[in-house]
Amino acid sequence: MIKKILHFFDKLEDKVRGRLSRFPIIYSFVGGIGVILFWRGVWRTADFVVDSYIFSSSIAAPSSDFAVQMVWWDGPLSFALGSFILLMVGLFVSNFVGNEIIISGLKGEKRLSEKTVDEIKTDTEISQRIMHEMGRANESLEKIRSYLEKRKL
């Protein structure tokens, strides 16, 4: 039963993401709204908890009685709605974790702070070699392109 539910929402996310990817500006707005609602929910819930449970028993309670002004479900509702939007458009994990971290985790790489100086130098040298090879390949392509243009004339 749970597999069917997860499968349904996975397919729904694919459809929503596929449609929104055709309209990148709208996709960005929807994703931005999801992020704002998510963090608003976190913030409001934290404010409510702090005001209700910490300041209520303390002498330094705020005079405005903020907990009375806001309803308890405002924060959790914003949090849930923001989470739902981010999950539907496929931005939840990438927004909070980041693609580089996911990819490095899949590759089994260490974090930069865990690497030794020698490992960082080796990675830098490999990157420089790759950039050099790409430059040489680009030069070869330019020579081939110019040769083909001369042959057409």
C-alpha positions as CSV (number, residue, x, y, z in Angstrom):
1,M,0.0,0.0,0.0
2,I,2.8,2.4,0.9
3,K,4.7,1.5,-2.3
4,K,1.6,2.4,-4.3
5,I,1.3,5.8,-2.6
6,L,5.0,6.5,-3.1
7,H,4.8,5.4,-6.7
8,F,1.8,7.6,-7.3
9,F,3.5,10.7,-5.9
10,D,6.7,9.9,-7.7
11,K,4.9,9.9,-11.0
12,L,3.0,13.0,-10.1
13,E,6.2,14.8,-9.3
14,D,7.7,13.7,-12.7
15,K,4.6,15.1,-14.5
16,V,4.6,18.4,-12.6
17,R,8.4,18.9,-13.0
18,G,8.2,18.0,-16.7
19,R,5.4,20.5,-17.4
20,L,7.0,23.3,-15.3
21,S,10.5,22.8,-16.9
22,R,9.0,24.1,-20.1
23,F,8.3,27.4,-18.4
24,P,11.5,28.2,-16.4
25,I,10.4,31.5,-15.1
26,I,7.1,30.1,-13.7
27,Y,9.1,27.1,-12.3
28,S,11.4,29.6,-10.5
29,F,8.4,31.5,-9.0
30,V,6.7,28.3,-7.8
31,G,10.0,27.0,-6.3
32,G,10.6,30.4,-4.7
33,I,7.2,30.4,-3.1
34,G,7.8,26.9,-1.8
35,V,11.1,27.9,-0.2
36,I,9.6,31.0,1.4
37,L,6.5,29.1,2.7
38,F,8.8,26.4,4.1
39,W,11.1,28.8,6.0
40,R,8.1,30.9,7.1
41,G,6.6,27.9,8.6
42,V,9.8,27.0,10.4
43,W,10.2,30.5,11.7
44,R,6.6,31.0,12.8
45,T,6.5,27.6,14.5
46,A,9.8,28.4,16.4
47,D,8.4,31.8,17.4
48,F,5.2,30.2,18.7
49,V,7.0,27.5,20.6
50,V,9.5,30.0,22.2
51,D,6.7,32.5,23.1
52,S,4.3,29.8,24.4
53,Y,6.6,27.5,26.3
54,I,9.7,29.5,27.2
55,F,8.4,33.0,27.8
56,S,5.2,32.0,29.4
57,S,6.9,30.7,32.5
58,S,9.6,33.4,32.6
59,I,9.5,36.8,34.2
60,A,10.9,38.4,31.0
61,A,7.8,37.5,29.0
62,P,7.1,39.8,26.1
63,S,4.5,42.5,26.9
64,S,2.8,42.1,23.5
65,D,1.7,38.5,24.2
66,F,2.7,37.4,20.7
67,A,1.3,33.9,21.2
68,V,-2.2,35.2,21.6
69,Q,-1.9,37.2,18.3
70,M,-1.0,34.2,16.2
71,V,-2.8,30.9,15.9
72,W,-0.9,27.8,16.6
73,W,-1.5,26.1,13.2
74,D,-0.2,29.0,11.1
75,G,3.5,27.9,11.2
76,P,2.9,24.2,10.7
77,L,0.5,24.9,7.9
78,S,3.0,27.1,6.1
79,F,5.7,24.5,6.7
80,A,3.5,21.7,5.3
81,L,2.4,23.7,2.3
82,G,6.0,24.8,1.5
83,S,7.2,21.2,1.8
84,F,4.4,19.9,-0.4
85,I,5.2,22.5,-3.1
86,L,8.9,21.7,-3.0
87,L,8.3,18.0,-3.2
88,M,5.9,18.4,-6.1
89,V,8.2,20.4,-8.2
90,G,11.3,18.3,-7.3
91,L,13.2,21.0,-5.5
92,F,13.1,19.8,-1.9
93,V,16.3,17.8,-1.8
94,S,18.3,19.9,-4.3
95,N,17.3,23.1,-2.5
96,F,18.4,22.0,1.0
97,V,21.2,19.5,0.2
98,G,22.6,20.6,-3.1
99,N,23.6,18.7,-6.2
100,E,27.3,18.6,-5.5
101,I,26.9,17.0,-2.1
102,I,24.6,14.4,-3.5
103,I,26.9,13.6,-6.4
104,S,30.0,13.4,-4.2
105,G,28.1,11.1,-1.8
106,L,27.2,8.8,-4.6
107,K,30.8,8.8,-5.8
108,G,32.0,8.1,-2.3
109,E,34.2,11.2,-2.3
110,K,35.4,12.9,0.9
111,R,34.3,16.4,1.9
112,L,36.8,19.1,1.1
113,S,37.5,19.6,4.8
114,E,38.3,15.9,5.2
115,K,40.8,15.8,2.3
116,T,44.5,16.2,2.9
117,V,46.7,18.8,1.2
118,D,48.1,16.1,-1.1
119,E,44.6,15.0,-2.2
120,I,43.6,18.5,-2.9
121,K,46.8,19.1,-5.0
122,T,46.1,15.9,-6.9
123,D,42.6,16.9,-7.6
124,T,43.8,20.3,-8.8
125,E,46.4,18.8,-11.0
126,I,43.8,16.4,-12.6
127,S,41.5,19.4,-13.2
128,Q,44.3,21.3,-14.8
129,R,45.2,18.4,-17.0
130,I,41.6,18.0,-18.1
131,M,41.4,21.7,-18.9
132,H,44.6,21.5,-21.0
133,E,43.3,18.5,-22.9
134,M,40.0,20.3,-23.5
135,G,41.9,23.3,-24.9
136,R,43.9,21.0,-27.2
137,A,40.7,19.4,-28.4
138,N,39.1,22.8,-29.0
139,E,42.2,23.9,-31.1
140,S,41.9,20.7,-33.2
141,L,38.2,21.3,-33.8
142,E,38.9,24.9,-34.9
143,K,41.6,23.6,-37.4
144,I,39.1,21.0,-38.7
145,R,36.4,23.7,-39.0
146,S,38.6,26.1,-40.9
147,Y,39.8,23.3,-43.2
148,L,36.2,22.4,-44.0
149,E,35.3,26.0,-44.7
150,K,38.2,26.4,-47.1
151,R,37.2,23.2,-48.9
152,K,33.7,24.5,-49.5
153,L,35.1,27.5,-51.4
